[in-house]
Amino acid sequence: MWFSGLGVPASILGLVAQVPLEPRPAPPPDMVASYGAADFSFKQGAELFSPIDLVRLARPGTGVANAAGDLLIVPVSKYSLEEKKNHQSIFIAPIESTVQPVEVPLASGGEAFWLDSRTIAHAVDEGEGKEKVKALYSWSVKYETESSGATVLSTPESPALIGKFPTSSVGNFKFNGKSDYLVFSDYVYPDGDLTTVKKQDEQWENRGDSAFVYEETFERHWDNWVGPKRSSLFSATLKKGKDGKWSLGEKFTNLLNGTKHHAPVEPFGGTDDFDVSGTHVIYTTKDPKLPPAWHTKQDIFIVDIEGKSEAKELTSGKQGATRAPVFSQQGDKAAWVELDLDGYESDRGKVVIYDFKKDVRYTLTQKWDRSAGELAFSPEGKVLYLAAGDLARIKVFAITLPETPKASTTHPDLPDDLLPAAITNSGAVSGIQVLPNGRLLFTHNSLTAPNDVFVLRNLTEHVTRDSVKGIKVEQLTKFTADALKGKTLNPGEDFYFDGAEHKIHGWIVKPPGFKEGAKKKYPIMFLIHGGPQGAWEDQWSTRWNPQVFAQQGYFTIAINPTGSTTFGQELTDAIRKNWGSKPFVDLQKGYKYILDNFPEVDPDRAVAAGASWGGYAINWIQGHPEFGFGFKALFCHDGVFDARYNGFSTDELFFFNHEWGGRPWEPEAREIIDKYNPVEFVPHWSTPMLIVHGSKDYRLPETEGIGAFHALQQLGIPSRLVIFPDENHWVMNHGNSLKWHYEVFRWFDKYVGEH
């Protein structure tokens, strides 16, 4: 999946073309003035939220509760521009009292998780160079009411060493208190032995050359050249002795040894790719029999936690990708999300239930036109909770589980009204976790705030409209409330209009001090999302944050055109083989809606920006001035310039093959490429454009950006190229993020700013 944008052969708006086409002289040398030039600065102030504020703002992670459901931990990082350092902490917060959270600074970073209701494990690197390993420590948490009536929450001064792992690359820890085993992941060589990794690392580094040699895909993936190591799942004993001390076993069992399975699945897999019961591990893995670069098929397997049994497949073998496998608390059922089509990563994600007692598998949400994300069973296993995108939000849903069918089926005979019911209705949720006593923990962010942790109360083991109405929501943390206090963040406004074939949604984020009726006062920022199977949602972002654009004075528009998710699978699927058509009808109609309904905006000071598929859209708009947008400047981040070349060079070939109707040399794909390839329309380019690309972007290699820049330069069109040698498809480094924002706003200010 990339990002987004598109185009249409005829103008719908009837506006003036972007810039007349004419021969242009070569640009003067000073056009590419250095970053140090003092010709631009961000708008800042106590009431404004600038890119500097974004970089400095604390970034909370996902909240995780203990087994008792009375405490939670949240990882939080905060970047210091002065020190050029990212400070990491763990916050411990109560769920059932008003006691203030306790911050535990992590000087060396690391990963923390619960061992029991009053003990936290912390995995951290120790040693240097070849001697570096991961050490596991325990912290005891004191949380009790003293005789004075005061509630105390604290941690001891010194953690206790539990044990050490053979490498420093172990991670993705999961511990189920019903067993004495810790499950985690690491990268190992073909022998699968964790204890030989360091020796083989040294042999690999001293092999006498720097070559990587391949006879199958992937050769590189996302931002890494694939080496000889692969990810696998391990278990090791982790027990609490009679003396109250925890100890880590010295035997590390590779649960996937001999299977050719790899988990978590690269490049983004983590703890959501497997789950642990008291006796077993369930996991998702790519089908080892299929070439990974042009297949998405993943299978669900279950294996004994001690590695004593062979892995058993739970999926039918006829599915596409799978994700988010979970056990019920009783261990008698499992659930996961399953896609039907192999080769399509944005097919509808359906919930599948596996009943171990009856050995029956069935699709629960066959009649529900939404894609599920995270899953969690209720304490008694009668209700399934899930997170899913719906109308540009990511909500918590609940569905009562029916009686298991007599035989496995993808189309069980279920009542038409047995559909997930929404419990939350705004923002974006993640990290759903069922707690005792009718509660559910989740992490939530929105267009106006990063992550905080919330709890739902009054849940029941049967979902009805009345039971949903009785659920209460309580916010537990406020990590960034003080930093954002007084900032004029706009909550965003939904708008809908008739698109090419569907009702289309968009967001408006207004600039600070927006005055209704002030004609042609505000410049327009037109944002185009990536994917293309993605969406602008009621969600916080540290990269493409609509608030930051609006806070710099732009009337910000973010439309969810054909191809977008959360509005039904038909809209998502409709972009296939239509990259340059339907979505651009939607974008033009949405833009016209804004111009017709908001006299406050100035179409003579309009600019557009997009990344990935959105970068494709910028390049496509650049070559089609007849669309009539009239943008005065454009910004393309890691976008598609030559679709044919990308069909050969991208890492995940399945994406191109699905979207363009085949491989780039096949007849149907060739016909579609000829029709919708931005490079074929370069002679029509005319608008000043900024290009940003990461050298470690293997999804869309940097030559896509360089090629577009060379075209612009030879046409004499004002242009600027920014390369980040250490970034992938995204800009993640804090300093690079600030530079990115500086370049983007400087570029647009040059063409539509008030000078």
Helices and strands as residue ranges (DSSP letters): G 29-32, H 51-56, E 59-60, E 64-65, E 71-80, E 85-94, E 102-106, E 111-116, E 119-126, G 129-131, E 133-140, E 142-145, E 151-154, E 160-164, E 171-175, E 181-188, G 194-196, H 197-205, E 220-221, E 224-225, E 230-240, E 246-248, E 253-254, G 271-273, E 274-276, E 280-286, G 292-294, E 298-304, E 312-313, E 322-327, E 333-338, E 350-355, E 360-363, E 372-377, E 383-390, E 393-400, E 421-422, E 428-435, E 439-446, E 449-457, H 465-469, E 472-475, H 481-484, E 493-498, E 503-509, E 522-528, H 546-551, E 555-560, H 569-573, H 582-597, E 601-611, H 613-622, G 625-627, E 633-637, H 643-649, H 653-659, H 667-676, G 678-684, E 689-694, H 703-715, E 719-724, H 734-752
